[in-house]
Amino acid sequence: MQSLLFFFLTVATVVCLIVYLWVYTEIDETLLVIEIQNSTSKELMNELQELKSDIESLSRADAISKKAKKELKMNYTNPETLLIIVDKRHLVVNDKNI
């Protein structure tokens, strides 16, 4: 009877140690995965910040005009001036002819 009790206690102890090592390994692997995901998240946040900075610098009017001149070979045109002549004889203000 004592040898049977000793056998079961030994088997139970070995099983408990195996379960403990398995749980410890799973927790360790999970912590490693979380650490990797945190570092990936930080890298992506840095890259996102760099992209936002690039967008802001490329959205400026001087950067747009420089790229248009350099890459698209665009030139500025001379501004147009329109002259509209209104004949005062046909002008109506508040239902009164002037």
C-alpha positions in Angstrom: 0.0 0.0 0.0 2.8 2.4 0.9 4.7 1.6 -2.4 1.5 2.3 -4.3 1.0 5.6 -2.5 4.6 6.5 -3.1 4.2 5.7 -6.8 1.1 7.9 -7.2 2.7 10.8 -5.3 5.8 10.5 -7.5 3.7 10.5 -10.7 1.6 13.4 -9.4 4.7 15.4 -8.5 6.2 14.8 -12.0 2.9 15.7 -13.7 2.7 18.9 -11.6 6.3 19.9 -12.5 5.6 19.2 -16.2 2.4 21.4 -16.0 4.4 24.1 -14.2 7.1 24.1 -16.8 4.6 24.2 -19.6 2.7 27.2 -18.1 6.0 29.0 -17.4 7.1 28.4 -21.0 3.7 29.7 -22.4 3.9 32.8 -20.2 7.5 33.4 -21.3 6.6 33.0 -25.0 3.6 35.3 -24.6 5.7 38.0 -22.9 8.2 37.7 -25.8 5.4 38.1 -28.4 4.0 41.2 -26.5 7.5 42.7 -26.4 7.9 42.2 -30.2 4.5 43.7 -30.8 5.3 46.7 -28.7 8.6 47.3 -30.6 6.8 46.9 -33.9 4.2 49.4 -32.7 6.8 51.9 -31.8 8.5 51.5 -35.1 5.2 52.0 -37.0 4.4 55.1 -34.9 7.8 56.6 -35.8 7.3 55.8 -39.4 3.8 57.4 -39.3 5.3 60.5 -37.7 7.9 60.7 -40.5 5.2 60.3 -43.1 3.1 63.1 -41.5 6.1 65.3 -41.5 6.8 64.6 -45.1 3.1 65.3 -46.0 3.3 68.6 -44.1 6.5 69.7 -45.9 5.1 68.6 -49.3 1.8 70.4 -48.8 3.5 73.8 -48.6 2.9 76.1 -51.7 6.6 76.6 -52.3 7.3 72.9 -52.3 4.4 72.3 -54.7 5.6 75.0 -57.1 9.2 73.7 -56.9 8.1 70.2 -57.8 5.8 71.5 -60.6 8.7 73.5 -62.1 11.3 70.8 -61.7 9.5 67.5 -62.3 6.6 68.6 -64.6 8.4 71.4 -66.4 5.6 73.9 -65.6 6.1 77.6 -65.8 4.3 80.5 -64.2 2.0 82.5 -66.5 1.6 86.2 -66.5 -1.5 87.3 -64.7 -4.4 88.5 -66.8 -6.0 91.8 -66.3 -9.7 92.2 -67.3 -11.2 95.6 -68.0 -14.9 95.8 -67.9 -16.5 99.0 -69.2 -20.0 99.7 -68.0 -22.1 102.2 -69.8 -23.7 104.4 -67.2 -26.8 105.0 -69.3 -27.8 101.4 -68.9 -27.0 101.1 -65.2 -29.9 100.6 -62.9 -29.5 101.1 -59.1 -32.5 100.5 -56.8 -35.0 100.7 -59.6 -33.7 104.1 -60.7 -31.8 104.9 -63.9 -28.6 106.8 -63.4 
